[in-house]
Structures are given as structure tokens and as C-alpha cells.
Amino acid sequence: MKQLWERSPSTLGELTKALEPETGWTRATVFVLLKRLIAKNAVRMDENQRSNVYSPLIVREDIAPAETESFLNRVYDGSLEMMFSSLTSRKKLSAEEIAEIRQILDRAENNGKD
């Protein structure tokens, strides 16, 4: 999906070329994944072109919150504190990262005051 969001519309060949260095996936593997995504109504295939062209039917911003929640539940039993602690204990945060996190927390705190 990431490749489709970044390179839409794309042919099977274009997607395979973009994915192969990172994943090692063959054309057949990418085709199977596209078929599954089409069946889930996440991707559309346009057959009116010389080559089939694929485009996302879902918007990244619409799916990211649900995927994040699913990850949090699966890996950290829904505990945001546990996830945050795990992430920050493994990596030294820069001053910029800490400032960004503070801004996020400030926005969250202000949203709760509405």
C-alpha cells in the first residue's frame, strides 16, 4: 500500500521494481498481494490501459489510526505507556525529538479541555 500511495497509479511492473530491493518479492508475489487487496476493496485495477494500472481505494490517513490501534493492542496489550517506555528506553532521543513529543502531548492535553 505504501508504494501505491507514493506512486499511484502504478503498473505491476512498476510496483515490483519499487518493492524488489527492499522485500525481494517477485512479480508473482506482488500480483497475489494486489489480488488480495482488490478483494478487500483496498485497491482498484484499471484494465482500460495497455497494462493493468493499480490505484489505492483507501487513504493512508484513514487507515493509519486503526492500524496504530491494532498494533498497540497486539504488541502492548493496549498500553500506550508501555509502548512509549519501550521506544524511549531503546533509543536516546534528541532534543528535537523530545520537543516534538512535548508538542504532541501539549496538543493532546489541550484537546481534552474542549
N, CA, C and O atoms as a Tinker XYZ file with bonds, in Angstrom:
   456  protein
     1  N      0.835000   -1.190000    0.000000    73     2
     2  CA     0.000000    0.000000    0.000000    64     1     3
     3  C      0.875000    1.246000    0.000000    63     2     4     5
     4  O      0.563000    2.227000   -0.676000    81     3
     5  N      1.954000    1.211000    0.746000    73     3     6
     6  CA     2.832000    2.376000    0.825000    64     5     7
     7  C      3.318000    2.776000   -0.569000    63     6     8     9
     8  O      3.319000    3.957000   -0.918000    81     7
     9  N      3.723000    1.799000   -1.347000    73     7    10
    10  CA     4.190000    2.088000   -2.709000    64     9    11
    11  C      3.065000    2.663000   -3.566000    63    10    12    13
    12  O      3.294000    3.584000   -4.349000    81    11
    13  N      1.872000    2.135000   -3.426000    73    11    14
    14  CA     0.743000    2.669000   -4.196000    64    13    15
    15  C      0.403000    4.086000   -3.768000    63    14    16    17
    16  O      0.092000    4.931000   -4.608000    81    15
    17  N      0.458000    4.350000   -2.482000    73    15    18
    18  CA     0.176000    5.707000   -2.024000    64    17    19
    19  C      1.213000    6.687000   -2.573000    63    18    20    21
    20  O      0.887000    7.830000   -2.890000    81    19
    21  N      2.453000    6.235000   -2.680000    73    19    22
    22  CA     3.525000    7.112000   -3.157000    64    21    23
    23  C      3.592000    7.189000   -4.680000    63    22    24    25
    24  O      4.042000    8.199000   -5.221000    81    23
    25  N      3.155000    6.144000   -5.381000    73    23    26
    26  CA     3.331000    6.065000   -6.828000    64    25    27
    27  C      2.046000    5.707000   -7.565000    63    26    28    29
    28  O      2.063000    4.858000   -8.456000    81    27
    29  N      0.978000    6.316000   -7.220000    73    27    30
    30  CA    -0.291000    5.941000   -7.835000    64    29    31
    31  C     -0.588000    6.841000   -9.020000    63    30    32    33
    32  O     -0.340000    8.045000   -8.967000    81    31
    33  N     -1.109000    6.273000  -10.070000    73    31    34
    34  CA    -1.316000    4.848000  -10.351000    64    33    35
    35  C     -0.018000    4.182000  -10.792000    63    34    36    37
    36  O      0.902000    4.851000  -11.262000    81    35
    37  N      0.051000    2.860000  -10.638000    73    35    38
    38  CA     1.242000    2.092000  -10.995000    64    37    39
    39  C      0.850000    0.785000  -11.669000    63    38    40    41
    40  O     -0.223000    0.230000  -11.431000    81    39
    41  N      1.749000    0.319000  -12.510000    73    39    42
    42  CA     1.559000   -0.993000  -13.137000    64    41    43
    43  C      2.190000   -2.045000  -12.232000    63    42    44    45
    44  O      2.910000   -1.717000  -11.289000    81    43
    45  N      1.915000   -3.299000  -12.525000    73    43    46
    46  CA     2.508000   -4.402000  -11.771000    64    45    47
    47  C      4.025000   -4.340000  -11.873000    63    46    48    49
    48  O      4.724000   -4.537000  -10.879000    81    47
    49  N      4.533000   -4.069000  -13.060000    73    47    50
    50  CA     5.984000   -3.982000  -13.253000    64    49    51
    51  C      6.606000   -2.862000  -12.435000    63    50    52    53
    52  O      7.666000   -3.048000  -11.836000    81    51
    53  N      5.964000   -1.708000  -12.402000    73    51    54
    54  CA     6.482000   -0.575000  -11.626000    64    53    55
    55  C      6.501000   -0.893000  -10.136000    63    54    56    57
    56  O      7.468000   -0.581000   -9.442000    81    55
    57  N      5.434000   -1.515000   -9.650000    73    55    58
    58  CA     5.373000   -1.872000   -8.234000    64    57    59
    59  C      6.422000   -2.926000   -7.879000    63    58    60    61
    60  O      7.072000   -2.836000   -6.838000    81    59
    61  N      6.581000   -3.915000   -8.740000    73    59    62
    62  CA     7.581000   -4.958000   -8.497000    64    61    63
    63  C      8.974000   -4.347000   -8.449000    63    62    64    65
    64  O      9.766000   -4.673000   -7.564000    81    63
    65  N      9.274000   -3.473000   -9.384000    73    63    66
    66  CA    10.594000   -2.820000   -9.429000    64    65    67
    67  C     10.837000   -1.991000   -8.165000    63    66    68    69
    68  O     11.953000   -1.971000   -7.644000    81    67
    69  N      9.809000   -1.312000   -7.673000    73    67    70
    70  CA     9.950000   -0.490000   -6.472000    64    69    71
    71  C     10.085000   -1.348000   -5.212000    63    70    72    73
    72  O     10.823000   -0.981000   -4.298000    81    71
    73  N      9.389000   -2.477000   -5.149000    73    71    74
    74  CA     9.381000   -3.316000   -3.947000    64    73    75
    75  C     10.540000   -4.307000   -3.867000    63    74    76    77
    76  O     10.959000   -4.672000   -2.768000    81    75
    77  N     11.056000   -4.742000   -4.995000    73    75    78
    78  CA    12.055000   -5.810000   -5.025000    64    77    79
    79  C     13.301000   -5.522000   -4.198000    63    78    80    81
    80  O     13.736000   -6.407000   -3.462000    81    79
    81  N     13.902000   -4.338000   -4.276000    73    79    82
    82  CA    15.125000   -4.119000   -3.489000    64    81    83
    83  C     14.912000   -4.256000   -1.967000    63    82    84    85
    84  O     15.781000   -4.758000   -1.254000    81    83
    85  N     13.776000   -3.814000   -1.501000    73    83    86
    86  CA    13.506000   -3.844000   -0.063000    64    85    87
    87  C     12.964000   -5.190000    0.408000    63    86    88    89
    88  O     13.280000   -5.643000    1.508000    81    87
    89  N     12.149000   -5.825000   -0.427000    73    87    90
    90  CA    11.448000   -7.034000    0.009000    64    89    91
    91  C     11.930000   -8.321000   -0.652000    63    90    92    93
    92  O     11.792000   -9.406000   -0.088000    81    91
    93  N     12.496000   -8.194000   -1.851000    73    91    94
    94  CA    12.886000   -9.384000   -2.610000    64    93    95
    95  C     11.717000  -10.066000   -3.290000    63    94    96    97
    96  O     11.869000  -11.163000   -3.828000    81    95
    97  N     10.542000   -9.430000   -3.276000    73    95    98
    98  CA     9.352000  -10.026000   -3.846000    64    97    99
    99  C      9.437000  -10.094000   -5.368000    63    98   100   101
   100  O      9.939000   -9.187000   -6.032000    81    99
   101  N      8.927000  -11.206000   -5.892000    73    99   102
   102  CA     8.861000  -11.384000   -7.337000    64   101   103
   103  C      7.572000  -10.772000   -7.873000    63   102   104   105
   104  O      6.694000  -10.360000   -7.115000    81   103
   105  N      7.483000  -10.726000   -9.179000    73   103   106
   106  CA     6.275000  -10.223000   -9.845000    64   105   107
   107  C      5.051000  -11.021000   -9.406000    63   106   108   109
   108  O      3.983000  -10.455000   -9.173000    81   107
   109  N      5.214000  -12.341000   -9.296000    73   107   110
   110  CA     4.090000  -13.204000   -8.908000    64   109   111
   111  C      3.610000  -12.884000   -7.488000    63   110   112   113
   112  O      2.407000  -12.872000   -7.230000    81   111
   113  N      4.536000  -12.628000   -6.576000    73   111   114
   114  CA     4.170000  -12.298000   -5.199000    64   113   115
   115  C      3.411000  -10.983000   -5.144000    63   114   116   117
   116  O      2.388000  -10.875000   -4.466000    81   115
   117  N      3.914000   -9.984000   -5.858000    73   115   118
   118  CA     3.249000   -8.676000   -5.881000    64   117   119
   119  C      1.854000   -8.818000   -6.486000    63   118   120   121
   120  O      0.907000   -8.195000   -6.006000    81   119
   121  N      1.720000   -9.627000   -7.530000    73   119   122
   122  CA     0.422000   -9.837000   -8.163000    64   121   123
   123  C     -0.575000  -10.464000   -7.189000    63   122   124   125
   124  O     -1.731000  -10.045000   -7.125000    81   123
   125  N     -0.130000  -11.460000   -6.437000    73   123   126
   126  CA    -1.005000  -12.114000   -5.453000    64   125   127
   127  C     -1.450000  -11.110000   -4.389000    63   126   128   129
   128  O     -2.620000  -11.079000   -4.008000    81   127
   129  N     -0.517000  -10.294000   -3.914000    73   127   130
   130  CA    -0.868000   -9.284000   -2.912000    64   129   131
   131  C     -1.868000   -8.283000   -3.479000    63   130   132   133
   132  O     -2.816000   -7.897000   -2.795000    81   131
   133  N     -1.664000   -7.863000   -4.715000    73   131   134
   134  CA    -2.606000   -6.935000   -5.344000    64   133   135
   135  C     -3.990000   -7.559000   -5.471000    63   134   136   137
   136  O     -4.995000   -6.892000   -5.225000    81   135
   137  N     -4.051000   -8.828000   -5.850000    73   135   138
   138  CA    -5.346000   -9.512000   -5.954000    64   137   139
   139  C     -6.058000   -9.530000   -4.602000    63   138   140   141
   140  O     -7.269000   -9.322000   -4.533000    81   139
   141  N     -5.310000   -9.777000   -3.536000    73   139   142
   142  CA    -5.905000   -9.794000   -2.195000    64   141   143
   143  C     -6.408000   -8.407000   -1.805000    63   142   144   145
   144  O     -7.484000   -8.273000   -1.221000    81   143
   145  N     -5.631000   -7.380000   -2.128000    73   143   146
   146  CA    -6.033000   -6.013000   -1.809000    64   145   147
   147  C     -7.256000   -5.592000   -2.624000    63   146   148   149
   148  O     -8.106000   -4.849000   -2.133000    81   147
   149  N     -7.342000   -6.060000   -3.850000    73   147   150
   150  CA    -8.523000   -5.786000   -4.678000    64   149   151
   151  C     -9.748000   -6.458000   -4.060000    63   150   152   153
   152  O    -10.818000   -5.854000   -3.991000    81   151
   153  N     -9.596000   -7.695000   -3.616000    73   151   154
   154  CA   -10.708000   -8.431000   -2.992000    64   153   155
   155  C    -11.190000   -7.741000   -1.715000    63   154   156   157
   156  O    -12.362000   -7.849000   -1.354000    81   155
   157  N    -10.284000   -7.030000   -1.029000    73   155   158
   158  CA   -10.642000   -6.322000    0.205000    64   157   159
   159  C    -11.104000   -4.893000   -0.075000    63   158   160   161
   160  O    -11.324000   -4.118000    0.855000    81   159
   161  N    -11.249000   -4.545000   -1.349000    73   159   162
   162  CA   -11.641000   -3.196000   -1.757000    64   161   163
   163  C    -10.678000   -2.115000   -1.273000    63   162   164   165
   164  O    -11.084000   -0.992000   -0.973000    81   163
   165  N     -9.403000   -2.472000   -1.201000    73   163   166
   166  CA    -8.378000   -1.506000   -0.808000    64   165   167
   167  C     -7.661000   -0.945000   -2.036000    63   166   168   169
   168  O     -7.063000    0.129000   -1.984000    81   167
   169  N     -7.733000   -1.699000   -3.148000    73   167   170
   170  CA    -7.048000   -1.314000   -4.388000    64   169   171
   171  C     -7.997000   -1.513000   -5.558000    63   170   172   173
   172  O     -8.821000   -2.428000   -5.572000    81   171
   173  N     -7.856000   -0.629000   -6.539000    73   171   174
   174  CA    -8.636000   -0.733000   -7.782000    64   173   175
   175  C     -7.683000   -1.050000   -8.933000    63   174   176   177
   176  O     -6.566000   -0.536000   -8.987000    81   175
   177  N     -8.137000   -1.902000   -9.851000    73   175   178
   178  CA    -7.363000   -2.216000  -11.043000    64   177   179
   179  C     -8.098000   -1.657000  -12.248000    63   178   180   181
   180  O     -9.272000   -1.957000  -12.466000    81   179
   181  N     -7.403000   -0.847000  -13.027000    73   179   182
   182  CA    -7.965000   -0.272000  -14.249000    64   181   183
   183  C     -7.443000   -1.088000  -15.424000    63   182   184   185
   184  O     -6.250000   -1.068000  -15.727000    81   183
   185  N     -8.340000   -1.796000  -16.075000    73   183   186
   186  CA    -7.962000   -2.665000  -17.191000    64   185   187
   187  C     -8.046000   -1.965000  -18.538000    63   186   188   189
   188  O     -7.817000   -2.601000  -19.566000    81   187
   189  N     -8.361000   -0.697000  -18.567000    73   187   190
   190  CA    -8.518000    0.019000  -19.822000    64   189   191
   191  C     -7.194000    0.471000  -20.421000    63   190   192   193
   192  O     -7.167000    0.977000  -21.543000    81   191
   193  N     -6.125000    0.302000  -19.710000    73   191   194
   194  CA    -4.799000    0.677000  -20.187000    64   193   195
   195  C     -4.159000   -0.503000  -20.920000    63   194   196   197
   196  O     -4.683000   -1.616000  -20.901000    81   195
   197  N     -3.017000   -0.243000  -21.565000    73   195   198
   198  CA    -2.269000   -1.320000  -22.216000    64   197   199
   199  C     -1.843000   -2.351000  -21.167000    63   198   200   201
   200  O     -1.958000   -3.559000  -21.377000    81   199
   201  N     -1.354000   -1.848000  -20.043000    73   199   202
   202  CA    -1.048000   -2.693000  -18.884000    64   201   203
   203  C     -2.058000   -2.347000  -17.794000    63   202   204   205
   204  O     -2.524000   -1.210000  -17.712000    81   203
   205  N     -2.390000   -3.314000  -16.970000    73   203   206
   206  CA    -3.283000   -3.027000  -15.856000    64   205   207
   207  C     -2.630000   -1.988000  -14.950000    63   206   208   209
   208  O     -1.431000   -2.047000  -14.676000    81   207
   209  N     -3.429000   -1.051000  -14.497000    73   207   210
   210  CA    -2.936000    0.016000  -13.635000    64   209   211
   211  C     -3.660000   -0.083000  -12.300000    63   210   212   213
   212  O     -4.880000   -0.247000  -12.255000    81   211
   213  N     -2.899000    0.018000  -11.215000    73   211   214
   214  CA    -3.430000   -0.145000   -9.867000    64   213   215
   215  C     -3.396000    1.181000   -9.112000    63   214   216   217
   216  O     -2.438000    1.948000   -9.212000    81   215
   217  N     -4.462000    1.431000   -8.353000    73   215   218
   218  CA    -4.579000    2.646000   -7.552000    64   217   219
   219  C     -5.194000    2.296000   -6.207000    63   218   220   221
   220  O     -6.016000    1.383000   -6.122000    81   219
   221  N     -4.807000    3.011000   -5.152000    73   219   222
   222  CA    -5.411000    2.747000   -3.841000    64   221   223
   223  C     -6.836000    3.273000   -3.778000    63   222   224   225
   224  O     -7.151000    4.315000   -4.352000    81   223
   225  N     -7.679000    2.553000   -3.088000    73   223   226
   226  CA    -9.053000    2.998000   -2.834000    64   225   227
   227  C     -9.208000    3.536000   -1.419000    63   226   228   229
   228  O    -10.215000    4.161000   -1.088000    81   227
   229  N     -8.205000    3.288000   -0.595000    73   227   230
   230  CA    -8.243000    3.799000    0.771000    64   229   231
   231  C     -7.141000    4.850000    0.935000    63   230   232   233
   232  O     -6.096000    4.783000    0.289000    81   231
   233  N     -7.395000    5.797000    1.793000    73   231   234
   234  CA    -6.456000    6.888000    2.040000    64   233   235
   235  C     -5.608000    6.527000    3.249000    63   234   236   237
   236  O     -6.115000    6.051000    4.265000    81   235
   237  N     -4.317000    6.762000    3.121000    73   235   238
   238  CA    -3.378000    6.428000    4.201000    64   237   239
   239  C     -3.829000    7.019000    5.534000    63   238   240   241
   240  O     -3.798000    6.341000    6.561000    81   239
   241  N     -4.240000    8.260000    5.515000    73   239   242
   242  CA    -4.645000    8.931000    6.756000    64   241   243
   243  C     -5.881000    8.302000    7.381000    63   242   244   245
   244  O     -6.096000    8.419000    8.587000    81   243
   245  N     -6.700000    7.633000    6.564000    73   243   246
   246  CA    -7.894000    6.969000    7.094000    64   245   247
   247  C     -7.560000    5.646000    7.769000    63   246   248   249
   248  O     -8.232000    5.246000    8.719000    81   247
   249  N     -6.530000    4.966000    7.285000    73   247   250
   250  CA    -6.216000    3.632000    7.794000    64   249   251
   251  C     -5.187000    3.663000    8.924000    63   250   252   253
   252  O     -5.177000    2.765000    9.766000    81   251
   253  N     -4.328000    4.674000    8.959000    73   251   254
   254  CA    -3.242000    4.723000    9.937000    64   253   255
   255  C     -3.734000    4.650000   11.390000    63   254   256   257
   256  O     -3.160000    3.889000   12.170000    81   255
   257  N     -4.759000    5.396000   11.785000    73   255   258
   258  CA    -5.191000    5.301000   13.188000    64   257   259
   259  C     -5.647000    3.889000   13.587000    63   258   260   261
   260  O     -5.328000    3.422000   14.681000    81   259
   261  N     -6.374000    3.226000   12.723000    73   259   262
   262  CA    -6.841000    1.871000   13.045000    64   261   263
   263  C     -5.670000    0.893000   13.119000    63   262   264   265
   264  O     -5.641000    0.024000   13.990000    81   263
   265  N     -4.712000    1.030000   12.213000    73   263   266
   266  CA    -3.536000    0.153000   12.232000    64   265   267
   267  C     -2.689000    0.409000   13.475000    63   266   268   269
   268  O     -2.164000   -0.529000   14.074000    81   267
   269  N     -2.556000    1.665000   13.860000    73   267   270
   270  CA    -1.799000    2.010000   15.061000    64   269   271
   271  C     -2.469000    1.404000   16.293000    63   270   272   273
   272  O     -1.801000    0.834000   17.156000    81   271
   273  N     -3.778000    1.530000   16.364000    73   271   274
   274  CA    -4.527000    0.964000   17.493000    64   273   275
   275  C     -4.391000   -0.555000   17.531000    63   274   276   277
   276  O     -4.232000   -1.142000   18.601000    81   275
   277  N     -4.455000   -1.185000   16.371000    73   275   278
   278  CA    -4.311000   -2.631000   16.293000    64   277   279
   279  C     -2.922000   -3.065000   16.771000    63   278   280   281
   280  O     -2.793000   -4.026000   17.529000    81   279
   281  N     -1.888000   -2.352000   16.323000    73   279   282
   282  CA    -0.516000   -2.650000   16.758000    64   281   283
   283  C     -0.378000   -2.487000   18.269000    63   282   284   285
   284  O      0.182000   -3.349000   18.947000    81   283
   285  N     -0.884000   -1.392000   18.780000    73   283   286
   286  CA    -0.805000   -1.127000   20.212000    64   285   287
   287  C     -1.475000   -2.250000   21.009000    63   286   288   289
   288  O     -0.941000   -2.699000   22.023000    81   287
   289  N     -2.626000   -2.694000   20.555000    73   287   290
   290  CA    -3.345000   -3.774000   21.250000    64   289   291
   291  C     -2.617000   -5.106000   21.149000    63   290   292   293
   292  O     -2.520000   -5.834000   22.136000    81   291
   293  N     -2.104000   -5.432000   19.962000    73   291   294
   294  CA    -1.431000   -6.716000   19.758000    64   293   295
   295  C     -0.115000   -6.805000   20.513000    63   294   296   297
   296  O      0.173000   -7.820000   21.146000    81   295
   297  N      0.675000   -5.761000   20.451000    73   295   298
   298  CA     2.040000   -5.833000   20.977000    64   297   299
   299  C      2.133000   -5.387000   22.433000    63   298   300   301
   300  O      2.905000   -5.954000   23.206000    81   299
   301  N      1.359000   -4.384000   22.809000    73   299   302
   302  CA     1.483000   -3.805000   24.155000    64   301   303
   303  C      0.201000   -3.914000   24.981000    63   302   304   305
   304  O      0.021000   -3.176000   25.950000    81   303
   305  N     -0.677000   -4.818000   24.604000    73   303   306
   306  CA    -1.939000   -5.002000   25.322000    64   305   307
   307  C     -2.691000   -3.686000   25.510000    63   306   308   309
   308  O     -3.363000   -3.485000   26.522000    81   307
   309  N     -2.574000   -2.802000   24.538000    73   307   310
   310  CA    -3.296000   -1.537000   24.575000    64   309   311
   311  C     -2.658000   -0.466000   25.436000    63   310   312   313
   312  O     -3.232000    0.611000   25.602000    81   311
   313  N     -1.487000   -0.734000   25.985000    73   311   314
   314  CA    -0.847000    0.213000   26.895000    64   313   315
   315  C      0.066000    1.174000   26.142000    63   314   316   317
   316  O      1.148000    0.801000   25.690000    81   315
   317  N     -0.384000    2.400000   26.018000    73   315   318
   318  CA     0.421000    3.442000   25.383000    64   317   319
   319  C      1.675000    3.718000   26.214000    63   318   320   321
   320  O      2.748000    3.966000   25.664000    81   319
   321  N      1.539000    3.674000   27.515000    73   319   322
   322  CA     2.673000    3.910000   28.404000    64   321   323
   323  C      3.770000    2.864000   28.197000    63   322   324   325
   324  O      4.955000    3.195000   28.160000    81   323
   325  N      3.362000    1.600000   28.063000    73   323   326
   326  CA     4.323000    0.528000   27.857000    64   325   327
   327  C      5.047000    0.692000   26.513000    63   326   328   329
   328  O      6.258000    0.490000   26.426000    81   327
   329  N      4.299000    1.056000   25.479000    73   327   330
   330  CA     4.905000    1.254000   24.165000    64   329   331
   331  C      5.894000    2.417000   24.205000    63   330   332   333
   332  O      7.023000    2.295000   23.731000    81   331
   333  N      5.473000    3.521000   24.761000    73   331   334
   334  CA     6.324000    4.704000   24.832000    64   333   335
   335  C      7.589000    4.419000   25.642000    63   334   336   337
   336  O      8.682000    4.822000   25.246000    81   335
   337  N      7.446000    3.732000   26.764000    73   335   338
   338  CA     8.585000    3.370000   27.595000    64   337   339
   339  C      9.551000    2.475000   26.826000    63   338   340   341
   340  O     10.766000    2.664000   26.895000    81   339
   341  N      9.020000    1.515000   26.105000    73   339   342
   342  CA     9.849000    0.615000   25.312000    64   341   343
   343  C     10.622000    1.369000   24.233000    63   342   344   345
   344  O     11.815000    1.141000   24.036000    81   343
   345  N      9.941000    2.251000   23.553000    73   343   346
   346  CA    10.588000    3.012000   22.485000    64   345   347
   347  C     11.666000    3.950000   23.014000    63   346   348   349
   348  O     12.745000    4.048000   22.429000    81   347
   349  N     11.388000    4.622000   24.092000    73   347   350
   350  CA    12.339000    5.609000   24.607000    64   349   351
   351  C     13.498000    4.978000   25.372000    63   350   352   353
   352  O     14.557000    5.595000   25.494000    81   351
   353  N     13.325000    3.780000   25.881000    73   351   354
   354  CA    14.424000    3.144000   26.612000    64   353   355
   355  C     15.444000    2.521000   25.660000    63   354   356   357
   356  O     16.579000    2.266000   26.063000    81   355
   357  N     15.072000    2.278000   24.432000    73   355   358
   358  CA    15.964000    1.652000   23.457000    64   357   359
   359  C     16.765000    2.663000   22.648000    63   358   360   361
   360  O     17.779000    2.310000   22.047000    81   359
   361  N     16.326000    3.905000   22.627000    73   359   362
   362  CA    16.966000    4.896000   21.771000    64   361   363
   363  C     17.103000    6.213000   22.518000    63   362   364   365
   364  O     16.156000    6.685000   23.147000    81   363
   365  N     18.284000    6.797000   22.441000    73   363   366
   366  CA    18.481000    8.115000   23.035000    64   365   367
   367  C     17.777000    9.143000   22.153000    63   366   368   369
   368  O     18.058000    9.252000   20.960000    81   367
   369  N     16.880000    9.874000   22.745000    73   367   370
   370  CA    16.119000   10.870000   21.995000    64   369   371
   371  C     16.902000   12.170000   21.892000    63   370   372   373
   372  O     17.540000   12.606000   22.851000    81   371
   373  N     16.843000   12.782000   20.714000    73   371   374
   374  CA    17.487000   14.082000   20.529000    64   373   375
   375  C     16.611000   15.161000   21.161000    63   374   376   377
   376  O     15.446000   14.921000   21.475000    81   375
   377  N     17.177000   16.336000   21.340000    73   375   378
   378  CA    16.415000   17.464000   21.884000    64   377   379
   379  C     15.244000   17.801000   20.973000    63   378   380   381
   380  O     14.169000   18.171000   21.446000    81   379
   381  N     15.453000   17.673000   19.658000    73   379   382
   382  CA    14.369000   17.950000   18.694000    64   381   383
   383  C     13.232000   16.953000   18.840000    63   382   384   385
   384  O     12.061000   17.333000   18.805000    81   383
   385  N     13.571000   15.680000   19.005000    73   383   386
   386  CA    12.538000   14.654000   19.174000    64   385   387
   387  C     11.757000   14.877000   20.465000    63   386   388   389
   388  O     10.534000   14.735000   20.490000    81   387
   389  N     12.461000   15.223000   21.526000    73   387   390
   390  CA    11.791000   15.484000   22.799000    64   389   391
   391  C     10.852000   16.675000   22.666000    63   390   392   393
   392  O      9.738000   16.651000   23.189000    81   391
   393  N     11.295000   17.714000   21.972000    73   391   394
   394  CA    10.452000   18.898000   21.758000    64   393   395
   395  C      9.207000   18.545000   20.947000    63   394   396   397
   396  O      8.115000   19.030000   21.240000    81   395
   397  N      9.371000   17.703000   19.931000    73   395   398
   398  CA     8.230000   17.270000   19.116000    64   397   399
   399  C      7.235000   16.479000   19.959000    63   398   400   401
   400  O      6.024000   16.666000   19.841000    81   399
   401  N      7.750000   15.602000   20.802000    73   399   402
   402  CA     6.879000   14.801000   21.669000    64   401   403
   403  C      6.132000   15.709000   22.642000    63   402   404   405
   404  O      4.943000   15.512000   22.893000    81   403
   405  N      6.823000   16.692000   23.184000    73   403   406
   406  CA     6.163000   17.644000   24.094000    64   405   407
   407  C      5.027000   18.376000   23.384000    63   406   408   409
   408  O      3.955000   18.571000   23.956000    81   407
   409  N      5.265000   18.779000   22.138000    73   407   410
   410  CA     4.223000   19.470000   21.374000    64   409   411
   411  C      3.019000   18.563000   21.160000    63   410   412   413
   412  O      1.875000   19.004000   21.271000    81   411
   413  N      3.275000   17.314000   20.860000    73   411   414
   414  CA     2.186000   16.344000   20.665000    64   413   415
   415  C      1.392000   16.186000   21.959000    63   414   416   417
   416  O      0.161000   16.191000   21.942000    81   415
   417  N      2.092000   16.047000   23.069000    73   415   418
   418  CA     1.414000   15.889000   24.356000    64   417   419
   419  C      0.650000   17.153000   24.748000    63   418   420   421
   420  O     -0.445000   17.070000   25.303000    81   419
   421  N      1.225000   18.318000   24.460000    73   419   422
   422  CA     0.520000   19.581000   24.739000    64   421   423
   423  C     -0.774000   19.669000   23.928000    63   422   424   425
   424  O     -1.811000   20.079000   24.448000    81   423
   425  N     -0.706000   19.281000   22.650000    73   423   426
   426  CA    -1.920000   19.296000   21.815000    64   425   427
   427  C     -2.953000   18.324000   22.358000    63   426   428   429
   428  O     -4.144000   18.630000   22.392000    81   427
   429  N     -2.496000   17.151000   22.785000    73   427   430
   430  CA    -3.428000   16.164000   23.339000    64   429   431
   431  C     -4.080000   16.684000   24.611000    63   430   432   433
   432  O     -5.274000   16.481000   24.834000    81   431
   433  N     -3.297000   17.350000   25.436000    73   431   434
   434  CA    -3.836000   17.912000   26.676000    64   433   435
   435  C     -4.839000   19.007000   26.374000    63   434   436   437
   436  O     -5.881000   19.087000   27.025000    81   435
   437  N     -4.544000   19.849000   25.403000    73   435   438
   438  CA    -5.465000   20.940000   25.035000    64   437   439
   439  C     -6.735000   20.418000   24.378000    63   438   440   441
   440  O     -7.803000   21.006000   24.547000    81   439
   441  N     -6.635000   19.326000   23.633000    73   439   442
   442  CA    -7.836000   18.725000   23.024000    64   441   443
   443  C     -8.780000   18.190000   24.080000    63   442   444   445
   444  O     -9.994000   18.182000   23.877000    81   443
   445  N     -8.248000   17.746000   25.193000    73   443   446
   446  CA    -9.074000   17.226000   26.275000    64   445   447
   447  C     -9.816000   18.286000   27.043000    63   446   448   449
   448  O    -10.714000   17.967000   27.823000    81   447
   449  N     -9.461000   19.560000   26.842000    73   447   450
   450  CA   -10.096000   20.660000   27.577000    64   449   451
   451  C    -11.293000   21.239000   26.856000    63   450   452   453
   452  O    -11.931000   22.164000   27.359000    81   451
   453  N    -11.607000   20.713000   25.689000    73   451   454
   454  CA   -12.745000   21.248000   24.912000    64   453   455
   455  C    -14.068000   20.918000   25.526000    63   454   456
   456  O    -15.109000   21.298000   24.990000    81   455
